[in-house]
Amino acid sequence: MDKKEFKEELSQYIYINRKKIIGALIGLIIGILILTIGFFKTLLLFLTTLVGYYLGMRWRFEEDLKDFILRIIPDRFK
């Protein structure tokens, strides 16, 4: 098996098993975080990330930013 065939087989393996690989990497990162900063700090980091993700999904950035600016700036800019 030469280098090109190996790269093709490896890329196919990664593509087929990408969910398993991503799950393993997430588990590795969580394990490292628990060992380095502790369980409760890791849990807090995870929860704040979820809250940020949820708020980011719910927030219509352009419309909300426009409304926010119009509330701050006087009527002369309308």
C-alpha positions in Angstrom: 0.0 0.0 0.0 1.5 3.3 -1.0 1.0 6.7 0.5 -1.8 7.8 -1.8 -3.9 4.6 -1.1 -3.3 5.0 2.6 -4.5 8.6 2.5 -7.7 7.6 0.6 -8.5 4.8 2.9 -7.9 7.0 6.0 -10.1 9.7 4.6 -12.9 7.2 3.8 -12.6 5.7 7.3 -12.8 9.2 8.9 -15.8 10.1 6.7 -17.7 6.9 7.5 -17.0 7.1 11.2 -17.0 10.9 11.6 -19.7 10.9 14.4 -17.8 8.4 16.4 -14.6 10.4 16.0 -16.3 13.6 17.0 -17.8 12.0 20.0 -14.5 10.6 21.1 -12.8 14.0 20.7 -15.6 15.7 22.7 -15.2 13.0 25.4 -11.4 13.5 25.4 -11.8 17.3 25.8 -14.3 16.9 28.6 -12.0 14.4 30.4 -9.0 16.7 30.1 -11.1 19.6 31.5 -12.4 17.5 34.4 -8.8 16.5 35.3 -7.4 20.0 35.0 -10.0 22.3 36.3 -12.4 20.0 38.2 -15.8 18.5 37.8 -17.9 21.5 38.9 -16.0 24.1 36.9 -16.3 21.9 33.8 -20.0 21.5 34.5 -20.4 25.3 34.8 -18.4 25.8 31.6 -20.7 23.3 29.8 -23.9 24.9 31.1 -22.8 28.5 30.2 -21.8 27.3 26.8 -25.3 25.7 26.3 -27.0 28.9 27.5 -24.9 31.0 25.1 -25.7 28.6 22.3 -29.4 28.8 23.1 -29.4 32.6 23.3 -27.4 32.8 20.1 -30.0 30.7 18.3 -32.9 32.7 19.6 -31.5 36.2 19.0 -32.2 37.8 15.6 -29.0 39.9 15.6 -29.7 42.4 12.8 -33.3 43.2 13.8 -32.6 43.3 17.6 -29.5 45.5 17.1 -31.4 47.9 14.9 -34.2 48.2 17.5 -31.6 48.6 20.3 -29.9 51.4 18.4 -33.2 53.2 17.6 -34.1 53.1 21.3 -30.8 54.8 22.2 -30.5 57.3 19.4 -33.0 60.2 19.3 -35.8 60.4 16.7 -33.9 62.6 14.3 -32.3 59.5 12.8 -35.5 57.8 11.7 
